[in-house]
Amino acid sequence: MASSNSMLVVSACLVGCKCRYDGADCLDESLRARWDRGELFAVCPEQLGGLPTPRPPAEIESGSGEDVLEDKARVLRENGEDVTDAFVAGARRTLEIARAVGAREAIFKQRSPACGCGQITRAGRTVEGNGVTTALLAREGLRIVPHE
C-alpha cells in the first residue's frame, strides 16, 4: 500500500456514499474506517463528470477505457444515449483531485465503466478491461488496486 504520508483515492461507493448508478453503495467497513480517519479521499468519477444519481446504467460499448480515451470506443446507456463526454470529464476531474491530494494509488470498484480495474461489465457479462478513470490514472502513473 501507499506510504503513511500519501493519500489514496477510493471509489466513493466503497466508503458508503450512495452514488452508484442505482443510488446504492458498496460499503466496505474497513475502507469506511480508513476514510473516517482521513486516510482516503473518496471520488465518484461519474458524478464528477456531471451525471446524476440515480442514473441509467452505462457500459463501454467495445474495447476498454483506454479505447475511450483514444476516441476508439464510446460509453453508452442502455437506451443508446452517448455519455462518453461525461465519463472522460469525470476521469479528468478525478485525476486533478488525485494530483491535488498527492495520491499515488487508487482503490476502485471492479466492473464499473469508470472505475473497473482489469474487469468491466458488457452486456451483463464480466469482460477484461479497465474503466475510463482507471485507464487515465494508470496512464498517469497511479497504481490502481481493484476492489471486489
N, C-alpha and C positions, 0 to 999 in steps of 0.2 A: 504494500500500500504506500501511500504518499508519506513523506516525512512529516513530523509533527507540526512543522510551521507552514505547511502547504494546505491550502483549502482544496476540497474536492467539490465538483458539481455533481448533482444527483437528480434523476428524474423526480419531479415534484410528486407524482402519484405514489412513489415509494415511501415518502415520508407522511402520507395521509392526505395530501391535497386532492380534492375531488375534481381533478382536471382531465381525466381520461375522456375519450370521445363520448362515452355513455354517462358521464357525470360521476363515475365511481373513482375509487383509488385502488391501489395495490399495496396497501400498508405493510411495511416490514418494520416490526417493532425495534429491531436493533439499529436500523438506519434512522428511524424516528428519534431514538435516544441520542444518536450522534448529531442529528440536526438540532435537537433541543440544546445540546452542549455547544453549538456553534461550530462544529467541525465540518459541516456540509453546507453548500449553497444550493437550494432547490430551484430547478428550472423546468418549465414546460415549454418546449420549443414550439408546439402547435399554438398555444396561447400567445407566446411571444411573437408569432407570425400573424396574429390578429384573428385567429379562429375562435369562435365562441365555445362554451361548454354548457350543455352537451352539444355535440355536432355529429353529423353523419360520418360513419367510418370512411377512411380513405386507405388506398393501397398504392404502392408503386406499380404501375401497370406492367412493366417489364424491366429487367435489369435490376439495378440497386440504387442506393443513394448516390454512389459515385457517378452513375449514369445520369441521374437527375442533375447533379452539379455540372456535368458536362453537356447538358441540354440534349441528352440522348434518350431520356425517359421522362415520363410525367407522373405526377401524383394525382389520382382521380378518386372522387367519391363514387359510391355505388351507382348513383344516377348519371355518371359520366362527367359531372362538373369537375373542371380542372382547378386544383388547389395547389399546384406546383409553386407558384409565386409565394404563397403563404408559408409553405414548408421551407423554402430557401431563405426567406426573410427570417423565419424563426431560428433557423440554423445559424445564420449570421449574427443575430442578436445573442444567441447562446454563446457563440464564440467570443463576442465582445465582453459578455459577463465573465466567462471563464478567464479571459485575459485580465479583466479588471480585478478579480479576486485572487489572481495568481495561481489558478488551478493548473495542475499538470495531469490530473486524472479525472475521469467521469465514471459514475456508476449509473448505467442506463438500463431501462426496462427492455427486455427482449421482445422481439417480434413486431415492434412498433415501426411504422413507416418513417418516423422521425428518429427514434432512439434505438432501434434494433441494432444489435451488435453481433454480426455473424448469422443472424436469423431475422427474417421479416415474414409477414403473412401475405400471401397472394391467393386469391380465390379460395379462401378458407383453409389453405394448407400452409404449413411452415416450409419456407424455402431458404436457401443460402442467400446471404446478402446483408448489407448494412443499411440502416436508415439514413436519411438525408443529413441529420445533425451529426450522427456518428461519423459518417463519411467526411464531413467538413472538419470536425475536431481532430480526427485521426490524421487527416491530411496536414493539419497544422501542428502535429506532434504530440497531441494529448493521448494518453493511454486510456482506452475505454474498457471498463470492466462490465461484462454482461451480468444482469440480474434476472433470474428466472421469475 
